[in-house]
Structure formats: structure tokens, C-alpha cells
């Protein structure tokens, strides 16, 4: 129940990040120090990154769920495969297809999709002890408070790393 509810919450958070980020895209980029010269390049990149936010949140949830079961090798393969693939298809989308910064973020979306498929395969094929099912999604807010309190340190750590990278 907690894993299914956590996955549901992660996707909802991703959707909220996507929508609010797209609505306030220009302001967020300015806040991050984007100049008028950089804005035409930053906007398409950020827009595609925000569109992938629900998928990205799901990938992090699946990865952490697998790691919590001791399936660290599959978690590493899932995350690593997307990262390695990114090295090869980024130049393809940026230069070969002429998509520039938008191409870089489209390639990242593809890589996150590959990671998602690899990580989700464990749950679909029932190799995981955790079952992710719609019927297991809790309607009890106390469960979401518990999930949030357990995930808060990781969220803060990842959030600070993202802010530092930005």
C-alpha cells in the first residue's frame, strides 16, 4: 500500500511541478539568473524538462523502492542505462536533428523513459516483493504524512543538489 501510494503521490507532485513550472517558466528562469541572451535557449530546455517531471518523479520512486528491497543492481542498471544513453543521443538530437537545447532535454526525456521501463519491468514481471497496484493507493492522509516524513531527507538532499547545479 505504501509503495503504490508513494508512486501515486510522486506522479501527482510531478504533475504539479510540471504545471506550475510551465506557468511560471519565465519568472523561474529569471530567478535562476537567466539573462535575456540565454532565455531563448533556456526556455525550450526547461519546458521539456518540466514536461518530464511526472516521469522523473516516478523514476526516482521506482529506484528508491527497488533499493529499499535490496535490488540495488537493477536500480543502478535502470538509472545508469538512461545516463549512458544520454551521452550518445544528446549530440544526435542537438546537432544531427538541429534541435539545440530543446534536443538535449528531449533526449533526456527519452533517457528517463528508458530508465522508467527498466525499473518498472521488475514490478510488471512481479520480481519485486512490492506490488504497485491502483487498488493499493491509500485514501488515508496519515499514510501520505508518513511517506513524506520518510522521504523528506532524500527530497531535501536531491533538491539542494539541484539548486547547487542550477
C-alpha positions in Angstrom: 0.0 0.0 0.0 2.8 2.5 0.9 4.7 1.9 -2.4 1.5 2.3 -4.5 0.5 5.4 -2.6 4.1 6.8 -2.8 4.1 6.2 -6.5 0.8 7.9 -6.9 2.0 10.9 -4.8 5.2 11.1 -6.7 3.4 11.3 -10.1 1.0 13.9 -8.6 3.9 16.0 -7.3 5.5 15.7 -10.8 2.3 17.0 -12.4 2.1 19.9 -10.0 5.7 20.8 -10.7 5.1 20.5 -14.4 2.1 22.7 -14.5 3.4 25.3 -12.0 6.8 25.3 -13.7 5.4 25.9 -17.1 3.1 28.6 -15.9 5.9 30.5 -14.2 8.7 29.4 -16.5 10.0 32.8 -17.4 10.0 34.0 -13.8 11.7 30.9 -12.6 14.4 31.2 -15.2 15.0 34.9 -14.3 15.2 33.9 -10.6 17.8 31.4 -11.5 19.9 34.1 -13.2 18.9 33.5 -16.9 19.8 36.6 -18.9 17.8 37.8 -21.9 20.5 36.4 -24.2 20.2 32.9 -22.7 16.4 32.9 -22.4 15.6 31.7 -25.9 17.9 28.7 -25.2 16.8 28.1 -21.6 13.1 28.2 -22.2 12.8 25.2 -24.6 15.2 23.1 -22.4 13.3 23.9 -19.2 9.9 23.4 -20.8 10.8 19.8 -21.9 12.4 19.1 -18.5 9.2 20.2 -16.8 7.1 18.1 -19.1 9.1 15.1 -18.0 8.7 15.9 -14.3 6.0 13.3 -13.6 8.1 10.7 -15.3 11.2 11.8 -13.5 9.4 11.6 -10.1 8.2 8.1 -11.0 11.7 7.0 -11.9 13.0 8.3 -8.5 10.2 6.5 -6.7 10.8 3.2 -8.5 14.6 3.5 -8.0 14.2 4.1 -4.3 11.7 1.3 -3.9 14.0 -1.2 -5.6 16.9 -0.1 -3.5 14.9 -0.5 -0.3 14.3 -4.1 -1.3 18.0 -4.7 -1.8 17.7 -4.8 -5.6 20.5 -2.3 -5.9 21.9 -3.8 -9.1 18.7 -3.4 -11.0 18.3 0.1 -9.6 21.8 1.0 -10.7 21.2 -0.5 -14.2 17.9 1.4 -14.6 19.4 4.7 -13.7 22.8 4.1 -15.4 21.3 3.0 -18.7 19.5 6.2 -19.1 22.6 8.2 -18.2 24.8 6.3 -20.6 22.2 6.5 -23.4 22.1 10.3 -22.8 25.8 10.5 -23.7 25.1 9.1 -27.1 21.8 10.6 -28.1 22.3 14.1 -26.8 24.6 15.0 -29.7 22.2 13.3 -32.1 19.3 15.5 -31.0 21.3 18.7 -30.6 23.4 18.6 -33.7 22.1 16.0 -36.2 18.4 16.9 -35.8 19.3 20.5 -35.2 17.1 20.9 -32.1 19.7 22.7 -29.9 18.9 22.9 -26.3 15.4 21.5 -26.8 17.0 18.5 -28.3 19.1 18.0 -25.2 16.1 17.9 -23.0 14.1 15.7 -25.4 17.0 13.3 -25.3 16.8 13.4 -21.5 13.1 12.7 -21.6 13.8 9.6 -23.8 16.5 8.5 -21.4 14.2 8.9 -18.4 11.7 6.8 -20.3 14.2 4.1 -20.8 15.1 4.2 -17.1 11.4 4.0 -16.2 10.8 0.9 -18.4 13.8 -0.9 -17.0 12.9 -0.1 -13.4 9.2 -0.7 -13.9 9.9 -4.1 -15.5 10.7 -5.5 -12.1 7.2 -4.6 -10.8 5.4 -5.7 -14.0 7.1 -9.1 -14.1 6.4 -9.5 -10.3 10.1 -10.0 -9.5 9.6 -7.4 -6.8 8.2 -8.2 -3.3 6.4 -4.9 -3.6 3.2 -4.7 -5.6 2.3 -1.4 -7.3 -1.4 -1.5 -8.0 -4.1 1.1 -8.3 -6.2 -0.6 -5.8 -3.5 -0.3 -3.1 -3.5 3.5 -3.3 -4.4 4.8 0.1 -7.1 7.5 0.8 -5.8 8.0 4.3 -3.8 11.3 4.6 -1.9 9.9 7.6 -0.2 7.4 5.2 0.9 10.2 3.0 2.3 12.1 6.0 4.4 9.0 6.9 5.6 8.6 3.3 6.5 12.3 3.2 8.3 12.2 6.5 10.4 9.2 5.4 11.2 10.7 2.0 11.9 14.3 3.3 15.6 13.8 3.9 16.2 12.4 0.4 14.0 15.1 -1.2 15.9 17.8 0.6 19.3 16.3 -0.4 18.2 16.0 -4.1 16.6 19.4 -4.0 19.8 21.0 -2.7 21.9 19.2 -5.3 19.5 20.5 -8.0 19.7 24.1 -6.7 23.5 23.8 -6.5 23.6 22.6 -10.1 21.3 25.4 -11.2 
